[in-house]
Amino acid sequence: MELPLDELAHKYGLPQPVVMDVAETAIANTLTKAFRSPVTCRVDCNELRLIAYLGSHDPKAVELETISKKLRRDIDYTVELELQKKQALYEFHSMRELQGQIIKATISRIADNHTLYAMLETHDLLNPVILLGECSLINQPPHERCLYKVGESKVFFVSSVRPVTRRGYARVRIILNRTSRELPARMLGQLTGVDGIKCQRRVAGGFCEIVTPLRIPKSAINTVGKELQEHVQVFIKKAI
């Protein structure tokens, strides 16, 4: 029974040794459960070897031809499921630096409950990576709700990046936010390069009160106000 390590590594974007370890564990666990006796698994050069301890401490080789088609399907399913979980964890570790950042994303779908699904681009080792984030109705300013359009680009605050499992499938969930108090402050910091800009108060779609240690360009303030459709009040507060 061959295990296409190269194909699986490419499919899930994982190093081949990781694919091998995950596959060995998943196969051993599946067969141990099916045989109700300990089974060890070894993958060597894509070739699968099985050793079972069936009712004794003496190891016995399991002839792969004796494994039923149903059990082989169970093995394939379990391997793919565990690799998908491992892929989600790898993606989470590479993406978690997005949390707390602002990013421009393009709305690709709007659900019936008005949740926005938006495509955002980041870079992994200088290569562009397209990710999918979601912005629920509660994280949308009241004056924008139900007015978004597919294909429209907006600036979002990334409030959360975490791995989740649903119905056995794992993925990375990226939560986007347009109401956060952090959004206007971080936008101004990104536009001006000034550190220490804080938002003391915000009513999304109404106004926000920004405190900055330095005078910042009016053009940056106008850009943020236009993006958020709210009045941006800026106060200079120099450190003592």
C-alpha positions, 0 to 999 in steps of 0.5 A: 500500500503506497502513501503519496507523501510528495502529493500530500505534502504539496496538497497541504503545504506541509514538510514531508517529515510532518506528513509522514509523522501525521500519517503514521499516527493516524493509520496506527490509531485507525487500525488499533481501533479496528483490530482492538489491539495495538498496531504500529505503522512505519512509512518508508519511502512512500511504502507502508509497513504495519506491525500488529500486536494481536492478543500477544506481545509478539509482533506480527506483520499485517498483510496489507492485502488483508485489509478491507476496502472499507478499512482502507477508505477509513485510513484515507479519510483519517489521514486526510482529516489529521493533515487538514488539522495540522495544516490549520495549525501551521496556518495559524502560527504563520497568520497570528501576527495579523491579529491587532493589525489593519488590512484592506480586504475585498468583499467576496460574499455576503451571507443571508445573516449579513456576515461579510466574507472578505478576501485579504492578502498577506505574505508568507516568505515574500509570497502572496497568500490570499486568506478569507476573513469574516465580519459579522453584523455586530462588527459592522457600523450601523450606517454601513449595514446592509449596504455593502456590495460584493467586490467592494474593498474596505479597511478592517481591523483584525480582532482575532485569528484562531484555529477552530474545528467544526464537524471534524474539519479544522481551519483558521478563523479570521475575525474582521471588525469595522467598529473597533476603536483601534481602527481609526488610530491604527489607520492614522498611524499607518498613514503618518508613521507616527507612533503613540496615536490613540483613540479615546472614544468612538461612535462608529459612523458618528465621530472618533476622538484621536489623541496624537503626540505630534501634529499629523497631516490633514490629508491623513485625517481626511482619508480616515474620515472618508473611509469610515464615514465619520468625523475624526477629531484630533487632539495633540497631547505631548508627553510630559 
